[in-house]
Amino acid sequence: MTRGEITKSLSKLVERLINPYNDPRIYWAKEVTFDYSTAHAVRVDYMKFKPVNNTVSGIEKGDFYCYEVKSSVEDFHSKNGHNFIGDFNYYIMPEEVYAAVSLEIPYAVGVYCPDGAELRSVKKAKRKDRERPVSEMLLMMFRSAARERRRGD
Protein backbone atom coordinates (compact mmCIF):
# COMPACT_ATOMS: atom_id res chain seq x y z
CA MET A 1 0.00 0.00 0.00
CA THR A 2 1.19 3.52 -0.74
CA ARG A 3 1.36 6.16 1.99
CA GLY A 4 -1.71 7.87 0.50
CA GLU A 5 -3.68 4.63 0.50
CA ILE A 6 -2.72 3.96 4.12
CA THR A 7 -3.80 7.48 5.10
CA LYS A 8 -7.12 7.03 3.30
CA SER A 9 -7.71 3.67 4.99
CA LEU A 10 -6.82 5.04 8.45
CA SER A 11 -9.08 8.06 7.85
CA LYS A 12 -12.07 5.81 7.11
CA LEU A 13 -11.38 3.89 10.33
CA VAL A 14 -11.21 7.14 12.34
CA GLU A 15 -14.54 8.29 10.93
CA ARG A 16 -16.06 4.93 11.87
CA LEU A 17 -14.57 5.21 15.38
CA ILE A 18 -15.88 8.75 15.88
CA ASN A 19 -19.36 8.15 14.51
CA PRO A 20 -20.02 4.45 13.78
CA TYR A 21 -23.75 4.85 13.06
CA ASN A 22 -23.69 8.22 11.25
CA ASP A 23 -25.57 9.78 14.18
CA PRO A 24 -26.28 13.52 13.70
CA ARG A 25 -25.95 13.97 17.47
CA ILE A 26 -22.22 13.17 17.24
CA TYR A 27 -20.38 16.45 16.69
CA TRP A 28 -17.22 16.10 14.64
CA ALA A 29 -15.27 17.56 11.75
CA LYS A 30 -12.14 16.81 9.77
CA GLU A 31 -9.25 19.08 8.85
CA VAL A 32 -10.14 21.61 11.54
CA THR A 33 -7.96 24.69 11.15
CA PHE A 34 -7.10 27.20 13.87
CA ASP A 35 -5.30 30.53 13.44
CA TYR A 36 -5.73 30.12 9.67
CA SER A 37 -4.92 33.76 8.88
CA THR A 38 -1.60 33.70 10.73
CA ALA A 39 1.84 32.28 10.09
CA HIS A 40 1.17 29.71 12.83
CA ALA A 41 -1.91 27.94 11.45
CA VAL A 42 -2.74 24.63 13.11
CA ARG A 43 -4.82 21.92 11.46
CA VAL A 44 -6.16 18.89 13.32
CA ASP A 45 -6.99 15.89 11.12
CA TYR A 46 -10.15 14.99 13.05
CA MET A 47 -11.91 16.58 16.00
CA LYS A 48 -14.91 15.43 18.02
CA PHE A 49 -16.85 17.29 20.69
CA LYS A 50 -18.66 15.39 23.41
CA PRO A 51 -20.83 17.64 25.62
CA VAL A 52 -21.81 16.43 29.09
CA ASN A 53 -25.40 17.24 28.10
CA ASN A 54 -27.19 19.96 26.10
CA THR A 55 -27.45 22.52 28.90
CA VAL A 56 -25.24 25.60 28.89
CA SER A 57 -22.99 24.20 31.62
CA GLY A 58 -23.03 20.75 30.00
CA ILE A 59 -21.74 22.22 26.75
CA GLU A 60 -19.13 24.33 28.57
CA LYS A 61 -17.90 21.22 30.43
CA GLY A 62 -17.74 19.09 27.27
CA ASP A 63 -14.59 17.41 26.01
CA PHE A 64 -12.76 17.75 22.70
CA TYR A 65 -11.02 14.74 21.18
CA CYS A 66 -8.30 15.33 18.57
CA TYR A 67 -7.01 12.63 16.21
CA GLU A 68 -3.87 12.87 14.08
CA VAL A 69 -3.37 10.28 11.33
CA LYS A 70 0.20 9.07 10.79
CA SER A 71 0.71 6.59 7.95
CA SER A 72 4.45 5.97 8.32
CA VAL A 73 7.49 6.64 10.50
CA GLU A 74 8.49 9.42 8.07
CA ASP A 75 5.02 10.95 8.41
CA PHE A 76 5.33 10.76 12.21
CA HIS A 77 8.71 12.51 12.08
CA SER A 78 7.47 15.30 9.79
CA LYS A 79 6.84 18.66 11.43
CA ASN A 80 3.17 18.56 10.41
CA GLY A 81 0.26 17.00 12.24
CA HIS A 82 1.22 16.97 15.89
CA ASN A 83 -1.54 19.37 16.88
CA PHE A 84 -2.85 18.20 20.20
CA ILE A 85 -5.15 20.97 21.36
CA GLY A 86 -7.99 18.84 22.73
CA ASP A 87 -8.83 17.50 26.16
CA PHE A 88 -7.96 14.00 24.86
CA ASN A 89 -5.54 13.53 21.97
CA TYR A 90 -4.73 10.50 19.84
CA TYR A 91 -2.49 9.31 17.05
CA ILE A 92 -3.99 6.89 14.53
CA MET A 93 -1.24 4.73 13.00
CA PRO A 94 -0.41 1.25 11.75
CA GLU A 95 0.90 -1.10 14.43
CA GLU A 96 4.37 -1.28 12.85
CA VAL A 97 4.64 2.53 12.99
CA TYR A 98 3.59 2.47 16.65
CA ALA A 99 6.26 -0.16 17.39
CA ALA A 100 8.91 2.07 15.80
CA VAL A 101 7.92 5.35 17.48
CA SER A 102 6.26 4.30 20.75
CA LEU A 103 8.99 5.83 22.92
CA GLU A 104 8.61 9.19 21.13
CA ILE A 105 4.89 9.57 21.83
CA PRO A 106 4.12 12.15 24.54
CA TYR A 107 2.85 10.77 27.84
CA ALA A 108 -0.70 12.16 27.56
CA VAL A 109 -1.25 11.23 23.89
CA GLY A 110 -3.11 8.01 23.15
CA VAL A 111 -2.78 5.72 20.15
CA TYR A 112 -5.21 3.69 18.05
CA CYS A 113 -4.03 1.05 15.57
CA PRO A 114 -6.03 -0.86 12.95
CA ASP A 115 -7.31 -4.25 14.01
CA GLY A 116 -9.17 -5.68 11.05
CA ALA A 117 -12.05 -3.37 10.14
CA GLU A 118 -11.83 -1.23 13.28
CA LEU A 119 -9.38 0.65 15.47
CA ARG A 120 -8.06 -0.74 18.74
CA SER A 121 -6.68 1.41 21.55
CA VAL A 122 -3.05 0.48 22.23
CA LYS A 123 -2.36 3.50 24.47
CA LYS A 124 -5.03 5.39 26.37
CA ALA A 125 -4.95 9.20 26.25
CA LYS A 126 -4.68 11.16 29.47
CA ARG A 127 -6.68 14.37 29.99
CA LYS A 128 -4.74 17.50 29.06
CA ASP A 129 -5.74 21.01 30.07
CA ARG A 130 -7.02 22.66 26.92
CA GLU A 131 -5.82 26.22 26.22
CA ARG A 132 -8.55 27.28 23.79
CA PRO A 133 -12.11 28.17 24.82
CA VAL A 134 -15.11 26.01 23.94
CA SER A 135 -16.51 28.78 21.73
CA GLU A 136 -13.40 28.92 19.52
CA MET A 137 -13.13 25.14 19.27
CA LEU A 138 -16.79 24.77 18.28
CA LEU A 139 -16.61 27.63 15.78
CA MET A 140 -13.60 26.13 14.02
CA MET A 141 -15.26 22.71 13.95
CA PHE A 142 -18.45 24.25 12.55
CA ARG A 143 -16.48 26.12 9.88
CA SER A 144 -14.66 22.95 8.81
CA ALA A 145 -17.85 20.87 8.77
CA ALA A 146 -19.54 23.55 6.63
CA ARG A 147 -16.62 23.39 4.17
CA GLU A 148 -17.07 19.62 3.90
CA ARG A 149 -20.81 20.03 3.23
CA ARG A 150 -20.04 22.46 0.39
CA ARG A 151 -17.58 19.94 -1.11
CA GLY A 152 -20.37 17.36 -1.12
CA ASP A 153 -22.69 19.57 -3.23
C-alpha positions as CSV (number, residue, x, y, z in Angstrom):
1,M,0.0,0.0,0.0
2,T,1.2,3.5,-0.7
3,R,1.4,6.2,2.0
4,G,-1.7,7.9,0.5
5,E,-3.7,4.6,0.5
6,I,-2.7,4.0,4.1
7,T,-3.8,7.5,5.1
8,K,-7.1,7.0,3.3
9,S,-7.7,3.7,5.0
10,L,-6.8,5.0,8.5
11,S,-9.1,8.1,7.9
12,K,-12.1,5.8,7.1
13,L,-11.4,3.9,10.3
14,V,-11.2,7.1,12.3
15,E,-14.5,8.3,10.9
16,R,-16.1,4.9,11.9
17,L,-14.6,5.2,15.4
18,I,-15.9,8.7,15.9
19,N,-19.4,8.1,14.5
20,P,-20.0,4.5,13.8
21,Y,-23.7,4.8,13.1
22,N,-23.7,8.2,11.3
23,D,-25.6,9.8,14.2
24,P,-26.3,13.5,13.7
25,R,-26.0,14.0,17.5
26,I,-22.2,13.2,17.2
27,Y,-20.4,16.4,16.7
28,W,-17.2,16.1,14.6
29,A,-15.3,17.6,11.7
30,K,-12.1,16.8,9.8
31,E,-9.3,19.1,8.9
32,V,-10.1,21.6,11.5
33,T,-8.0,24.7,11.1
34,F,-7.1,27.2,13.9
35,D,-5.3,30.5,13.4
36,Y,-5.7,30.1,9.7
37,S,-4.9,33.8,8.9
38,T,-1.6,33.7,10.7
39,A,1.8,32.3,10.1
40,H,1.2,29.7,12.8
41,A,-1.9,27.9,11.4
42,V,-2.7,24.6,13.1
43,R,-4.8,21.9,11.5
44,V,-6.2,18.9,13.3
45,D,-7.0,15.9,11.1
46,Y,-10.2,15.0,13.1
47,M,-11.9,16.6,16.0
48,K,-14.9,15.4,18.0
49,F,-16.9,17.3,20.7
50,K,-18.7,15.4,23.4
51,P,-20.8,17.6,25.6
52,V,-21.8,16.4,29.1
53,N,-25.4,17.2,28.1
54,N,-27.2,20.0,26.1
55,T,-27.4,22.5,28.9
56,V,-25.2,25.6,28.9
57,S,-23.0,24.2,31.6
58,G,-23.0,20.7,30.0
59,I,-21.7,22.2,26.8
60,E,-19.1,24.3,28.6
61,K,-17.9,21.2,30.4
62,G,-17.7,19.1,27.3
63,D,-14.6,17.4,26.0
64,F,-12.8,17.7,22.7
65,Y,-11.0,14.7,21.2
66,C,-8.3,15.3,18.6
67,Y,-7.0,12.6,16.2
68,E,-3.9,12.9,14.1
69,V,-3.4,10.3,11.3
70,K,0.2,9.1,10.8
71,S,0.7,6.6,8.0
72,S,4.5,6.0,8.3
73,V,7.5,6.6,10.5
74,E,8.5,9.4,8.1
75,D,5.0,11.0,8.4
76,F,5.3,10.8,12.2
77,H,8.7,12.5,12.1
78,S,7.5,15.3,9.8
79,K,6.8,18.7,11.4
80,N,3.2,18.6,10.4
81,G,0.3,17.0,12.2
82,H,1.2,17.0,15.9
83,N,-1.5,19.4,16.9
84,F,-2.8,18.2,20.2
85,I,-5.1,21.0,21.4
86,G,-8.0,18.8,22.7
87,D,-8.8,17.5,26.2
88,F,-8.0,14.0,24.9
89,N,-5.5,13.5,22.0
90,Y,-4.7,10.5,19.8
91,Y,-2.5,9.3,17.1
92,I,-4.0,6.9,14.5
93,M,-1.2,4.7,13.0
94,P,-0.4,1.2,11.7
95,E,0.9,-1.1,14.4
96,E,4.4,-1.3,12.9
97,V,4.6,2.5,13.0
98,Y,3.6,2.5,16.6
99,A,6.3,-0.2,17.4
100,A,8.9,2.1,15.8
101,V,7.9,5.4,17.5
102,S,6.3,4.3,20.8
103,L,9.0,5.8,22.9
104,E,8.6,9.2,21.1
105,I,4.9,9.6,21.8
106,P,4.1,12.2,24.5
107,Y,2.9,10.8,27.8
108,A,-0.7,12.2,27.6
109,V,-1.2,11.2,23.9
110,G,-3.1,8.0,23.2
111,V,-2.8,5.7,20.1
112,Y,-5.2,3.7,18.1
113,C,-4.0,1.1,15.6
114,P,-6.0,-0.9,13.0
115,D,-7.3,-4.3,14.0
116,G,-9.2,-5.7,11.1
117,A,-12.0,-3.4,10.1
118,E,-11.8,-1.2,13.3
119,L,-9.4,0.6,15.5
120,R,-8.1,-0.7,18.7
121,S,-6.7,1.4,21.5
122,V,-3.0,0.5,22.2
123,K,-2.4,3.5,24.5
124,K,-5.0,5.4,26.4
125,A,-4.9,9.2,26.2
126,K,-4.7,11.2,29.5
127,R,-6.7,14.4,30.0
128,K,-4.7,17.5,29.1
129,D,-5.7,21.0,30.1
130,R,-7.0,22.7,26.9
131,E,-5.8,26.2,26.2
132,R,-8.5,27.3,23.8
133,P,-12.1,28.2,24.8
134,V,-15.1,26.0,23.9
135,S,-16.5,28.8,21.7
136,E,-13.4,28.9,19.5
137,M,-13.1,25.1,19.3
138,L,-16.8,24.8,18.3
139,L,-16.6,27.6,15.8
140,M,-13.6,26.1,14.0
141,M,-15.3,22.7,14.0
142,F,-18.4,24.2,12.6
143,R,-16.5,26.1,9.9
144,S,-14.7,23.0,8.8
145,A,-17.8,20.9,8.8
146,A,-19.5,23.6,6.6
147,R,-16.6,23.4,4.2
148,E,-17.1,19.6,3.9
149,R,-20.8,20.0,3.2
150,R,-20.0,22.5,0.4
151,R,-17.6,19.9,-1.1
152,G,-20.4,17.4,-1.1
153,D,-22.7,19.6,-3.2
